[in-house]
Structures are given as C-alpha cells and as structure tokens.
Amino acid sequence: MSAKQKPCTLAPKHKWEFVRNVTLTKASYGPSGSRVHISYRGQYKCACGEKRIGQSQRTEEAA
Ligand SMILES: [Zn+2]
C-alpha cells in the first residue's frame, strides 16, 4: 500500500469532506477454513476531485 497521493490543486492541503460510509469485505483462507473480515470505512472527497478511504463516521444520530 504505497499509493502516492496527488497534491491538492485548490489548497495547500486536501480538505476532506465525508461522503458516506462504506463496507469493505475481505475473505481470507486459512487451515481452519475461510473467514470474512468486514471493516467499516468512510469515503471522503476533496473539492479538487481526490478521494480517499478513511475512518468511518456514525451517521445515525442519537435521538
Ligand atoms: Zn484536494
């Protein structure tokens, strides 16, 4: 995982805006069978068009 990130064209730094939560599933196979790992992440975007996956955020608001 060494993807190089493009520098922001609008600001010195990307301004990440939360878009939505995403669910990533990863299947791994071991001697005891297969396992599925589910991770909850958040998708972010910048006004310049860059996107990234970061921490998920809770969308449900406590009433
Ligand atoms: Zn940017």
PDB file of the backbone (N, CA, C, O) and the ligand in Angstrom, with CONECT records:
HET     ZN  A 101       1
ATOM      1  N   MET A   1       0.849  -1.200   0.000  1.00  0.00           N
ATOM      2  CA  MET A   1       0.000   0.000   0.000  1.00  0.00           C
ATOM      3  C   MET A   1       0.881   1.244   0.000  1.00  0.00           C
ATOM      4  O   MET A   1       1.119   1.844   1.048  1.00  0.00           O
ATOM      5  N   SER A   2       1.353   1.622  -1.158  1.00  0.00           N
ATOM      6  CA  SER A   2       2.190   2.809  -1.221  1.00  0.00           C
ATOM      7  C   SER A   2       1.702   3.728  -2.332  1.00  0.00           C
ATOM      8  O   SER A   2       2.492   4.300  -3.084  1.00  0.00           O
ATOM      9  N   ALA A   3       0.398   3.852  -2.415  1.00  0.00           N
ATOM     10  CA  ALA A   3      -0.166   4.715  -3.444  1.00  0.00           C
ATOM     11  C   ALA A   3       0.182   6.166  -3.133  1.00  0.00           C
ATOM     12  O   ALA A   3      -0.035   6.662  -2.027  1.00  0.00           O
ATOM     13  N   LYS A   4       0.714   6.807  -4.122  1.00  0.00           N
ATOM     14  CA  LYS A   4       1.106   8.203  -3.922  1.00  0.00           C
ATOM     15  C   LYS A   4      -0.100   9.095  -4.176  1.00  0.00           C
ATOM     16  O   LYS A   4      -0.816   8.940  -5.165  1.00  0.00           O
ATOM     17  N   GLN A   5      -0.298   9.999  -3.291  1.00  0.00           N
ATOM     18  CA  GLN A   5      -1.455  10.864  -3.398  1.00  0.00           C
ATOM     19  C   GLN A   5      -1.099  12.133  -4.158  1.00  0.00           C
ATOM     20  O   GLN A   5      -0.045  12.738  -3.964  1.00  0.00           O
ATOM     21  N   LYS A   6      -2.014  12.504  -5.021  1.00  0.00           N
ATOM     22  CA  LYS A   6      -1.788  13.732  -5.780  1.00  0.00           C
ATOM     23  C   LYS A   6      -1.941  14.939  -4.868  1.00  0.00           C
ATOM     24  O   LYS A   6      -2.825  14.953  -4.011  1.00  0.00           O
ATOM     25  N   PRO A   7      -1.115  15.930  -5.033  1.00  0.00           N
ATOM     26  CA  PRO A   7      -1.283  17.128  -4.211  1.00  0.00           C
ATOM     27  C   PRO A   7      -2.549  17.877  -4.606  1.00  0.00           C
ATOM     28  O   PRO A   7      -3.015  17.788  -5.742  1.00  0.00           O
ATOM     29  N   CYS A   8      -3.078  18.597  -3.671  1.00  0.00           N
ATOM     30  CA  CYS A   8      -4.312  19.323  -3.926  1.00  0.00           C
ATOM     31  C   CYS A   8      -4.041  20.485  -4.867  1.00  0.00           C
ATOM     32  O   CYS A   8      -3.032  21.181  -4.751  1.00  0.00           O
ATOM     33  N   THR A   9      -4.965  20.679  -5.802  1.00  0.00           N
ATOM     34  CA  THR A   9      -4.791  21.755  -6.765  1.00  0.00           C
ATOM     35  C   THR A   9      -5.502  23.032  -6.332  1.00  0.00           C
ATOM     36  O   THR A   9      -5.362  24.076  -6.969  1.00  0.00           O
ATOM     37  N   LEU A  10      -6.256  22.943  -5.257  1.00  0.00           N
ATOM     38  CA  LEU A  10      -7.050  24.095  -4.822  1.00  0.00           C
ATOM     39  C   LEU A  10      -6.521  24.717  -3.542  1.00  0.00           C
ATOM     40  O   LEU A  10      -6.752  25.898  -3.278  1.00  0.00           O
ATOM     41  N   ALA A  11      -5.827  23.941  -2.763  1.00  0.00           N
ATOM     42  CA  ALA A  11      -5.368  24.408  -1.454  1.00  0.00           C
ATOM     43  C   ALA A  11      -4.055  23.719  -1.140  1.00  0.00           C
ATOM     44  O   ALA A  11      -3.698  22.733  -1.785  1.00  0.00           O
ATOM     45  N   PRO A  12      -3.331  24.233  -0.150  1.00  0.00           N
ATOM     46  CA  PRO A  12      -2.079  23.564   0.242  1.00  0.00           C
ATOM     47  C   PRO A  12      -2.310  22.121   0.678  1.00  0.00           C
ATOM     48  O   PRO A  12      -1.437  21.265   0.533  1.00  0.00           O
ATOM     49  N   LYS A  13      -3.465  21.876   1.199  1.00  0.00           N
ATOM     50  CA  LYS A  13      -3.789  20.537   1.686  1.00  0.00           C
ATOM     51  C   LYS A  13      -5.195  20.166   1.239  1.00  0.00           C
ATOM     52  O   LYS A  13      -6.068  21.021   1.094  1.00  0.00           O
ATOM     53  N   HIS A  14      -5.391  18.872   1.025  1.00  0.00           N
ATOM     54  CA  HIS A  14      -6.742  18.416   0.721  1.00  0.00           C
ATOM     55  C   HIS A  14      -7.654  18.716   1.897  1.00  0.00           C
ATOM     56  O   HIS A  14      -7.281  18.568   3.061  1.00  0.00           O
ATOM     57  N   LYS A  15      -8.835  19.132   1.560  1.00  0.00           N
ATOM     58  CA  LYS A  15      -9.829  19.325   2.610  1.00  0.00           C
ATOM     59  C   LYS A  15     -10.840  18.199   2.458  1.00  0.00           C
ATOM     60  O   LYS A  15     -11.714  18.240   1.592  1.00  0.00           O
ATOM     61  N   TRP A  16     -10.706  17.209   3.302  1.00  0.00           N
ATOM     62  CA  TRP A  16     -11.519  16.008   3.156  1.00  0.00           C
ATOM     63  C   TRP A  16     -12.913  16.226   3.709  1.00  0.00           C
ATOM     64  O   TRP A  16     -13.121  16.687   4.831  1.00  0.00           O
ATOM     65  N   GLU A  17     -13.858  15.864   2.849  1.00  0.00           N
ATOM     66  CA  GLU A  17     -15.246  16.002   3.220  1.00  0.00           C
ATOM     67  C   GLU A  17     -15.854  14.610   3.244  1.00  0.00           C
ATOM     68  O   GLU A  17     -15.726  13.842   2.291  1.00  0.00           O
ATOM     69  N   PHE A  18     -16.504  14.305   4.325  1.00  0.00           N
ATOM     70  CA  PHE A  18     -17.086  12.975   4.460  1.00  0.00           C
ATOM     71  C   PHE A  18     -18.215  12.787   3.462  1.00  0.00           C
ATOM     72  O   PHE A  18     -19.099  13.635   3.338  1.00  0.00           O
ATOM     73  N   VAL A  19     -18.174  11.663   2.751  1.00  0.00           N
ATOM     74  CA  VAL A  19     -19.218  11.388   1.759  1.00  0.00           C
ATOM     75  C   VAL A  19     -20.203  10.374   2.304  1.00  0.00           C
ATOM     76  O   VAL A  19     -21.396  10.653   2.432  1.00  0.00           O
ATOM     77  N   ARG A  20     -19.696   9.203   2.622  1.00  0.00           N
ATOM     78  CA  ARG A  20     -20.585   8.147   3.111  1.00  0.00           C
ATOM     79  C   ARG A  20     -19.753   7.050   3.724  1.00  0.00           C
ATOM     80  O   ARG A  20     -18.536   6.981   3.550  1.00  0.00           O
ATOM     81  N   ASN A  21     -20.436   6.209   4.436  1.00  0.00           N
ATOM     82  CA  ASN A  21     -19.780   5.035   4.997  1.00  0.00           C
ATOM     83  C   ASN A  21     -19.763   3.930   3.952  1.00  0.00           C
ATOM     84  O   ASN A  21     -20.717   3.762   3.193  1.00  0.00           O
ATOM     85  N   VAL A  22     -18.687   3.195   3.922  1.00  0.00           N
ATOM     86  CA  VAL A  22     -18.598   2.064   3.012  1.00  0.00           C
ATOM     87  C   VAL A  22     -18.205   0.828   3.821  1.00  0.00           C
ATOM     88  O   VAL A  22     -17.579   0.926   4.876  1.00  0.00           O
ATOM     89  N   THR A  23     -18.577  -0.297   3.315  1.00  0.00           N
ATOM     90  CA  THR A  23     -18.240  -1.557   3.973  1.00  0.00           C
ATOM     91  C   THR A  23     -17.291  -2.327   3.070  1.00  0.00           C
ATOM     92  O   THR A  23     -17.595  -2.592   1.907  1.00  0.00           O
ATOM     93  N   LEU A  24     -16.155  -2.676   3.615  1.00  0.00           N
ATOM     94  CA  LEU A  24     -15.179  -3.442   2.856  1.00  0.00           C
ATOM     95  C   LEU A  24     -15.149  -4.859   3.395  1.00  0.00           C
ATOM     96  O   LEU A  24     -14.995  -5.075   4.597  1.00  0.00           O
ATOM     97  N   THR A  25     -15.296  -5.813   2.507  1.00  0.00           N
ATOM     98  CA  THR A  25     -15.232  -7.209   2.929  1.00  0.00           C
ATOM     99  C   THR A  25     -13.994  -7.844   2.330  1.00  0.00           C
ATOM    100  O   THR A  25     -13.670  -7.652   1.158  1.00  0.00           O
ATOM    101  N   LYS A  26     -13.329  -8.590   3.153  1.00  0.00           N
ATOM    102  CA  LYS A  26     -12.107  -9.244   2.703  1.00  0.00           C
ATOM    103  C   LYS A  26     -12.169 -10.700   3.145  1.00  0.00           C
ATOM    104  O   LYS A  26     -12.378 -10.998   4.321  1.00  0.00           O
ATOM    105  N   ALA A  27     -11.989 -11.580   2.208  1.00  0.00           N
ATOM    106  CA  ALA A  27     -12.042 -13.004   2.533  1.00  0.00           C
ATOM    107  C   ALA A  27     -10.625 -13.545   2.629  1.00  0.00           C
ATOM    108  O   ALA A  27      -9.781 -13.280   1.773  1.00  0.00           O
ATOM    109  N   SER A  28     -10.385 -14.294   3.668  1.00  0.00           N
ATOM    110  CA  SER A  28      -9.073 -14.911   3.804  1.00  0.00           C
ATOM    111  C   SER A  28      -9.256 -16.404   4.046  1.00  0.00           C
ATOM    112  O   SER A  28     -10.227 -16.830   4.671  1.00  0.00           O
ATOM    113  N   TYR A  29      -8.323 -17.179   3.551  1.00  0.00           N
ATOM    114  CA  TYR A  29      -8.439 -18.622   3.652  1.00  0.00           C
ATOM    115  C   TYR A  29      -7.275 -19.166   4.466  1.00  0.00           C
ATOM    116  O   TYR A  29      -6.108 -18.907   4.174  1.00  0.00           O
ATOM    117  N   GLY A  30      -7.621 -19.908   5.468  1.00  0.00           N
ATOM    118  CA  GLY A  30      -6.582 -20.491   6.306  1.00  0.00           C
ATOM    119  C   GLY A  30      -6.819 -21.970   6.481  1.00  0.00           C
ATOM    120  O   GLY A  30      -7.726 -22.538   5.873  1.00  0.00           O
ATOM    121  N   PRO A  31      -6.008 -22.595   7.306  1.00  0.00           N
ATOM    122  CA  PRO A  31      -6.144 -24.040   7.525  1.00  0.00           C
ATOM    123  C   PRO A  31      -7.465 -24.414   8.188  1.00  0.00           C
ATOM    124  O   PRO A  31      -7.932 -25.544   8.045  1.00  0.00           O
ATOM    125  N   SER A  32      -8.059 -23.489   8.901  1.00  0.00           N
ATOM    126  CA  SER A  32      -9.308 -23.803   9.589  1.00  0.00           C
ATOM    127  C   SER A  32     -10.530 -23.346   8.793  1.00  0.00           C
ATOM    128  O   SER A  32     -11.636 -23.276   9.329  1.00  0.00           O
ATOM    129  N   GLY A  33     -10.328 -23.042   7.531  1.00  0.00           N
ATOM    130  CA  GLY A  33     -11.456 -22.637   6.708  1.00  0.00           C
ATOM    131  C   GLY A  33     -11.346 -21.198   6.275  1.00  0.00           C
ATOM    132  O   GLY A  33     -10.316 -20.548   6.460  1.00  0.00           O
ATOM    133  N   SER A  34     -12.419 -20.714   5.700  1.00  0.00           N
ATOM    134  CA  SER A  34     -12.397 -19.347   5.188  1.00  0.00           C
ATOM    135  C   SER A  34     -13.050 -18.413   6.192  1.00  0.00           C
ATOM    136  O   SER A  34     -13.968 -18.781   6.924  1.00  0.00           O
ATOM    137  N   ARG A  35     -12.548 -17.211   6.195  1.00  0.00           N
ATOM    138  CA  ARG A  35     -13.097 -16.194   7.075  1.00  0.00           C
ATOM    139  C   ARG A  35     -13.371 -14.948   6.265  1.00  0.00           C
ATOM    140  O   ARG A  35     -12.689 -14.649   5.285  1.00  0.00           O
ATOM    141  N   VAL A  36     -14.367 -14.245   6.693  1.00  0.00           N
ATOM    142  CA  VAL A  36     -14.664 -12.986   6.031  1.00  0.00           C
ATOM    143  C   VAL A  36     -14.522 -11.869   7.052  1.00  0.00           C
ATOM    144  O   VAL A  36     -15.168 -11.864   8.099  1.00  0.00           O
ATOM    145  N   HIS A  37     -13.660 -10.931   6.715  1.00  0.00           N
ATOM    146  CA  HIS A  37     -13.473  -9.785   7.590  1.00  0.00           C
ATOM    147  C   HIS A  37     -14.258  -8.615   7.015  1.00  0.00           C
ATOM    148  O   HIS A  37     -14.147  -8.288   5.834  1.00  0.00           O
ATOM    149  N   ILE A  38     -15.025  -8.013   7.849  1.00  0.00           N
ATOM    150  CA  ILE A  38     -15.791  -6.851   7.405  1.00  0.00           C
ATOM    151  C   ILE A  38     -15.264  -5.627   8.136  1.00  0.00           C
ATOM    152  O   ILE A  38     -15.190  -5.604   9.365  1.00  0.00           O
ATOM    153  N   SER A  39     -14.906  -4.627   7.375  1.00  0.00           N
ATOM    154  CA  SER A  39     -14.441  -3.398   8.009  1.00  0.00           C
ATOM    155  C   SER A  39     -15.289  -2.234   7.520  1.00  0.00           C
ATOM    156  O   SER A  39     -15.651  -2.142   6.347  1.00  0.00           O
ATOM    157  N   TYR A  40     -15.581  -1.382   8.430  1.00  0.00           N
ATOM    158  CA  TYR A  40     -16.393  -0.221   8.109  1.00  0.00           C
ATOM    159  C   TYR A  40     -15.484   0.979   7.939  1.00  0.00           C
ATOM    160  O   TYR A  40     -14.713   1.339   8.829  1.00  0.00           O
ATOM    161  N   ARG A  41     -15.596   1.573   6.795  1.00  0.00           N
ATOM    162  CA  ARG A  41     -14.746   2.723   6.496  1.00  0.00           C
ATOM    163  C   ARG A  41     -15.619   3.865   6.002  1.00  0.00           C
ATOM    164  O   ARG A  41     -16.807   3.700   5.723  1.00  0.00           O
ATOM    165  N   GLY A  42     -15.002   4.999   5.905  1.00  0.00           N
ATOM    166  CA  GLY A  42     -15.694   6.159   5.401  1.00  0.00           C
ATOM    167  C   GLY A  42     -15.055   6.630   4.118  1.00  0.00           C
ATOM    168  O   GLY A  42     -13.834   6.578   3.969  1.00  0.00           O
ATOM    169  N   GLN A  43     -15.863   7.084   3.203  1.00  0.00           N
ATOM    170  CA  GLN A  43     -15.334   7.621   1.955  1.00  0.00           C
ATOM    171  C   GLN A  43     -15.319   9.144   2.062  1.00  0.00           C
ATOM    172  O   GLN A  43     -16.285   9.775   2.489  1.00  0.00           O
ATOM    173  N   TYR A  44     -14.187   9.701   1.658  1.00  0.00           N
ATOM    174  CA  TYR A  44     -14.027  11.150   1.726  1.00  0.00           C
ATOM    175  C   TYR A  44     -13.676  11.692   0.360  1.00  0.00           C
ATOM    176  O   TYR A  44     -13.120  10.984  -0.479  1.00  0.00           O
ATOM    177  N   LYS A  45     -14.000  12.938   0.145  1.00  0.00           N
ATOM    178  CA  LYS A  45     -13.619  13.561  -1.115  1.00  0.00           C
ATOM    179  C   LYS A  45     -13.163  14.987  -0.850  1.00  0.00           C
ATOM    180  O   LYS A  45     -13.517  15.617   0.146  1.00  0.00           O
ATOM    181  N   CYS A  46     -12.365  15.458  -1.787  1.00  0.00           N
ATOM    182  CA  CYS A  46     -11.912  16.840  -1.735  1.00  0.00           C
ATOM    183  C   CYS A  46     -12.545  17.578  -2.907  1.00  0.00           C
ATOM    184  O   CYS A  46     -12.956  16.959  -3.888  1.00  0.00           O
ATOM    185  N   ALA A  47     -12.619  18.884  -2.804  1.00  0.00           N
ATOM    186  CA  ALA A  47     -13.222  19.676  -3.871  1.00  0.00           C
ATOM    187  C   ALA A  47     -12.435  19.572  -5.172  1.00  0.00           C
ATOM    188  O   ALA A  47     -12.982  19.840  -6.242  1.00  0.00           O
ATOM    189  N   CYS A  48     -11.164  19.189  -5.102  1.00  0.00           N
ATOM    190  CA  CYS A  48     -10.340  19.073  -6.303  1.00  0.00           C
ATOM    191  C   CYS A  48     -10.605  17.768  -7.043  1.00  0.00           C
ATOM    192  O   CYS A  48     -10.140  17.585  -8.168  1.00  0.00           O
ATOM    193  N   GLY A  49     -11.347  16.865  -6.420  1.00  0.00           N
ATOM    194  CA  GLY A  49     -11.689  15.627  -7.094  1.00  0.00           C
ATOM    195  C   GLY A  49     -11.014  14.403  -6.504  1.00  0.00           C
ATOM    196  O   GLY A  49     -11.349  13.277  -6.872  1.00  0.00           O
ATOM    197  N   GLU A  50     -10.076  14.600  -5.600  1.00  0.00           N
ATOM    198  CA  GLU A  50      -9.407  13.471  -4.984  1.00  0.00           C
ATOM    199  C   GLU A  50     -10.348  12.771  -4.011  1.00  0.00           C
ATOM    200  O   GLU A  50     -11.213  13.381  -3.384  1.00  0.00           O
ATOM    201  N   LYS A  51     -10.139  11.477  -3.917  1.00  0.00           N
ATOM    202  CA  LYS A  51     -10.966  10.690  -2.999  1.00  0.00           C
ATOM    203  C   LYS A  51     -10.063   9.846  -2.140  1.00  0.00           C
ATOM    204  O   LYS A  51      -8.932   9.534  -2.514  1.00  0.00           O
ATOM    205  N   ARG A  52     -10.563   9.487  -1.007  1.00  0.00           N
ATOM    206  CA  ARG A  52      -9.804   8.566  -0.184  1.00  0.00           C
ATOM    207  C   ARG A  52     -10.743   7.822   0.749  1.00  0.00           C
ATOM    208  O   ARG A  52     -11.880   8.225   0.991  1.00  0.00           O
ATOM    209  N   ILE A  53     -10.219   6.725   1.257  1.00  0.00           N
ATOM    210  CA  ILE A  53     -10.957   5.944   2.234  1.00  0.00           C
ATOM    211  C   ILE A  53     -10.323   6.206   3.590  1.00  0.00           C
ATOM    212  O   ILE A  53      -9.115   6.058   3.771  1.00  0.00           O
ATOM    213  N   GLY A  54     -11.148   6.592   4.518  1.00  0.00           N
ATOM    214  CA  GLY A  54     -10.632   6.876   5.841  1.00  0.00           C
ATOM    215  C   GLY A  54     -11.524   6.274   6.915  1.00  0.00           C
ATOM    216  O   GLY A  54     -12.202   5.267   6.711  1.00  0.00           O
ATOM    217  N   GLN A  55     -11.495   6.913   8.034  1.00  0.00           N
ATOM    218  CA  GLN A  55     -12.292   6.410   9.145  1.00  0.00           C
ATOM    219  C   GLN A  55     -13.770   6.575   8.881  1.00  0.00           C
ATOM    220  O   GLN A  55     -14.218   7.559   8.294  1.00  0.00           O
ATOM    221  N   SER A  56     -14.511   5.587   9.330  1.00  0.00           N
ATOM    222  CA  SER A  56     -15.944   5.683   9.157  1.00  0.00           C
ATOM    223  C   SER A  56     -16.514   6.650  10.195  1.00  0.00           C
ATOM    224  O   SER A  56     -15.905   6.934  11.227  1.00  0.00           O
ATOM    225  N   GLN A  57     -17.660   7.119   9.885  1.00  0.00           N
ATOM    226  CA  GLN A  57     -18.326   8.017  10.821  1.00  0.00           C
ATOM    227  C   GLN A  57     -19.724   7.524  11.077  1.00  0.00           C
ATOM    228  O   GLN A  57     -20.369   6.930  10.213  1.00  0.00           O
ATOM    229  N   ARG A  58     -20.163   7.774  12.244  1.00  0.00           N
ATOM    230  CA  ARG A  58     -21.516   7.352  12.575  1.00  0.00           C
ATOM    231  C   ARG A  58     -22.510   8.307  11.937  1.00  0.00           C
ATOM    232  O   ARG A  58     -22.462   9.521  12.135  1.00  0.00           O
ATOM    233  N   THR A  59     -23.402   7.720  11.173  1.00  0.00           N
ATOM    234  CA  THR A  59     -24.371   8.558  10.504  1.00  0.00           C
ATOM    235  C   THR A  59     -25.664   8.621  11.312  1.00  0.00           C
ATOM    236  O   THR A  59     -26.428   9.582  11.225  1.00  0.00           O
ATOM    237  N   GLU A  60     -25.885   7.579  12.093  1.00  0.00           N
ATOM    238  CA  GLU A  60     -27.129   7.569  12.878  1.00  0.00           C
ATOM    239  C   GLU A  60     -26.983   8.550  14.033  1.00  0.00           C
ATOM    240  O   GLU A  60     -26.014   8.502  14.791  1.00  0.00           O
ATOM    241  N   GLU A  61     -27.930   9.412  14.148  1.00  0.00           N
ATOM    242  CA  GLU A  61     -27.885  10.408  15.201  1.00  0.00           C
ATOM    243  C   GLU A  61     -28.653   9.908  16.411  1.00  0.00           C
ATOM    244  O   GLU A  61     -29.756   9.372  16.300  1.00  0.00           O
ATOM    245  N   ALA A  62     -28.048  10.095  17.549  1.00  0.00           N
ATOM    246  CA  ALA A  62     -28.739   9.698  18.777  1.00  0.00           C
ATOM    247  C   ALA A  62     -29.887  10.664  19.039  1.00  0.00           C
ATOM    248  O   ALA A  62     -29.696  11.878  19.109  1.00  0.00           O
ATOM    249  N   ALA A  63     -31.060  10.112  19.178  1.00  0.00           N
ATOM    250  CA  ALA A  63     -32.245  10.955  19.370  1.00  0.00           C
ATOM    251  C   ALA A  63     -32.323  11.461  20.804  1.00  0.00           C
ATOM    252  O   ALA A  63     -33.255  12.187  21.153  1.00  0.00           O
TER     253      ALA A  63
HETATM  254 ZN    ZN A 101      -7.734  18.432  -2.824  1.00  0.00          ZN2+
END
